[in-house]
Amino acid sequence: MSFQGSLKELPLADIVQLVAVSGKTGMFALSRGAEQGAVYIQNGQITHAKVNDIEGEDAIYALALWNEGQFQFSAGIEPDGRTITRSNTNLLMEAARRSDEWKILSRKIPSTESVPQLVCREGLSEPVTLTPMEWLVVTGIDGFKSIEEIARAARISAFDVAKTLYGLITADLVGIRSKADARAASAPAPPAAAPAPSPAGPVVTTHSGVFNAVTRGDERRSLQILCTKVKQEAESAALAPGDPAIDRLYRAALGEVDKGRGLDVVRELIRSLEQTVAALRGREASLAFREKMAPLL
């Protein structure tokens, strides 16, 4: 049996149910532009799904948000493995719930192809504290990557990225623009001169310094502040303020930032300091430090 059509006419939940009730085995191939997805059914039960780098239930939830594209069902095709064990009813009910939630999110986020950008809220003076998920999303924002691209890089669902962005948009910390507008703004501009760090490095006690530096588009300054924050957290975890080993790694990282390297410098500093904390205070302190720094890794 071959069954094909447009997702504008029939959403994923409906086309799966149409085939599932007949107890068929086969694969739905779905496409939306350059994106490709697949949903496998065995004897009427959904057993596997994939889209981009996502597999299993999360792939079903991501595909359920597609409101355009094409689908084609080919009978007799089975997956190599099984990633879904929930019943069709529970799976599609959760997909429907997320679709309903997406209707709310779409008031501020037109689609997962939209591009988030950091903005500076007028009159912002209080500290801005971000959750680990917000940190993960914020560090992926460069003004040009879409929500889908940020989600793929972070290995989380675009839906979860959109939910996280919704709160930041509501707080006037993030704005949304179309992919076309982001491309139009991609013409290179002369880089602004970044202020040189003081010998002791900037003092950072909250996330607000990092967020405001990133907001201004000052990548070098934001990386310097991130390195300082990581150093302070390592000193706190090791109970060793001013430790020479920690300071040496920190200054080496600042030197790499001055050479033009990016966020990988911060990640390397975290890994190096994790070993230093372990040597100074033991594995438990080292694991606590790593957990605190996890959103940046």
Phi, psi and omega in degrees: 000130175246134186219121184215163180171196184253140177288346174291327182274320182228116177290165185305314183302320182290317183289326177294316181295325180299322180275323185297322183296340179271359178071025184284161171240133180169193184227135169269121172261125182240144179220143175217100187064234179275353183277143180232138176223166179211142175230125181255139179233133177235119183051040177086355182253131176292125184241339184200147175208151177207148174203129186054237180261010185258139177229166174077211184301319181299328177293320176300314182295323178292316180293330180294341179274350179291122177250013174207164183121186183236154175224152174212130178259130177241122184284151172086355181272129181241150180282165177286332180214179181240128180240357183233128178240346179294153178292156178305318183299309181295319182296313183284333175293319178293321178297320178294322179297317180293324178297319177296319179293325179296329178299327177285314180299325185291349175295332179245340182234099185303320180199168178284358172272355177293156184247118176280150175218145180284140179231161179254113181290133179298136176076013181290118180228334181281157179299146176252112180253126183251146174286164177305320179294319178297321176300314182301317181287315183300318181290348176267352182276124176232006180087356182230332179285138175282170177301319178300316182291322177296318181296318180296318180295324181272353181059043172229171184282149177298329178297315179294323176296316180297319178299318180294318180294328182304315179294321180291326177292317179299327179276006179061034177255342180225141174245167182233136173221167182283162178299322181295318179295323179295319179295321181295332182268006188274000178298132184296143177241154179301131182293140177282143179291128181269140178295140179288143180291148174290160182306323182273351182084158181291153178264123182235123180243349177222176177285347189298323181299315178297313185297317181292323178294317177297320180302320181285357181078014181270086188295317182298314180297318181295323178292322176299317181293320177299317178299319180294318179298317179297317179300315181297320180293322178294318178297321179293317180295324182271355185053044186219067178298135180076014181300130183300322181294317178295315182297322181296316179295321180297313182293327176295321178295317177300323177297321178292322177298318179299333179280354176104005179287160187256214188296341179297335177297318180295319180295318178295322178297318179300313182295320179293317181291331176300318178292322180293318178298320179298320180292327183275321188232354179104171186296322183298315178295323179296317179294322178296320177296315181297319180298320180293328181268359186307320181300340181266350182275000000 
